[in-house]
């Protein structure tokens, strides 16, 4: 059974950190790009970060550059999103997705249209 499961969300104060994890089962992430997306209430889904297969090239939306770091551990079939210096505006449901059709995070990855498998999401709330 193909499955993507996120974890690591929670309630934190501004300036704090969280690390999200994304565990895949039923397929090998080796051949997939991993993307992290988020959606806040009343807003459209936003591509946050993407890491390609193989060489692990990374891409970020401008609003998280310098604060978030995406990584992957293919041996564990897992992706990660380290989020530092969290801000109120980072509050959202965060989703992990895997793309076989676009494994190098090209072609407007942030739109999410070429991602094949999606998790159910993990909530991140930043509040003082």
C-alpha positions in Angstrom: 0.0 0.0 0.0 1.4 3.3 -1.1 1.4 5.8 1.7 3.1 9.1 2.7 2.8 10.1 6.4 3.9 13.4 7.9 4.8 14.0 11.5 6.4 16.6 13.7 4.0 19.4 13.6 2.8 21.2 16.7 2.3 24.5 18.5 5.4 26.7 19.0 6.2 30.3 19.8 7.7 32.7 17.3 11.4 32.1 16.9 11.2 28.4 17.8 11.9 25.4 15.6 10.2 22.3 14.4 11.4 19.4 12.2 8.8 17.8 10.0 9.3 14.2 8.8 7.8 12.5 5.8 7.9 8.7 5.7 7.0 6.9 2.5 5.9 3.3 2.3 5.0 1.1 -0.6 7.4 2.8 -2.9 11.0 3.9 -2.9 11.7 7.6 -2.5 15.0 7.1 -4.4 13.3 7.9 -7.7 11.1 10.8 -6.5 11.5 14.4 -5.7 10.1 15.3 -2.3 8.1 18.5 -1.9 6.7 20.3 1.1 3.6 22.3 0.7 1.4 24.3 3.1 -2.1 25.7 3.2 -3.3 28.2 5.7 -7.1 28.7 6.3 -8.6 30.8 3.5 -5.5 30.7 1.4 -4.3 28.7 -1.6 -1.8 25.8 -1.2 1.8 27.0 -1.4 4.9 25.2 -2.4 7.4 25.6 0.4 10.4 23.5 -0.7 11.5 20.8 -3.0 14.5 18.4 -3.1 15.3 16.5 -6.2 16.2 12.8 -6.4 19.8 11.8 -6.8 21.9 14.9 -6.3 19.5 16.5 -3.8 19.2 19.9 -5.4 17.0 22.1 -3.2 14.5 24.8 -3.9 12.6 27.2 -1.5 9.9 29.7 -1.7 11.4 33.2 -0.9 9.5 33.6 2.3 11.3 30.6 4.0 14.8 30.9 2.5 17.4 31.0 5.2 15.0 29.6 7.8 13.9 26.2 6.4 16.1 23.4 5.2 14.8 20.4 3.3 16.7 17.1 3.3 16.2 13.5 2.6 17.5 10.1 3.8 16.8 7.6 1.1 18.0 4.7 3.3 15.1 5.5 5.7 12.7 6.4 2.8 12.2 9.7 4.6 12.2 13.4 3.9 12.6 16.2 6.3 11.8 19.9 6.7 13.8 21.7 9.4 12.0 24.9 10.2 13.9 27.5 12.2 12.9 31.0 13.4 9.3 30.2 12.9 6.9 33.1 12.3 3.2 33.6 12.8 2.8 33.5 9.0 4.2 30.0 8.9 1.0 28.7 10.5 -0.6 26.2 8.2 -1.2 22.6 7.5 2.0 21.2 6.0 1.9 18.4 3.4 4.6 16.2 2.0 4.4 14.9 -1.5 6.5 12.8 -3.8 6.9 13.3 -7.6 8.1 10.6 -10.0 7.0 12.6 -13.1 9.2 15.5 -12.2 12.0 14.2 -10.0 14.3 17.3 -10.4 11.9 20.0 -9.0 11.6 21.7 -12.4 8.5 22.7 -14.2 6.8 24.9 -11.6 7.2 22.3 -8.9 5.6 24.8 -6.5 2.2 24.3 -8.2 2.2 20.7 -7.0 0.5 19.4 -10.1 3.2 16.8 -10.9 3.3 15.3 -7.5 2.0 11.7 -7.4 1.6 10.9 -3.8 0.5 13.1 -0.9 0.3 12.8 2.8 -2.6 13.8 5.0 -0.7 16.8 6.5 0.6 17.9 9.9 -0.5 21.1 11.5 2.1 23.8 12.4 0.8 26.6 14.6 3.1 29.5 15.5 1.5 31.6 18.3 2.7 33.7 21.1 
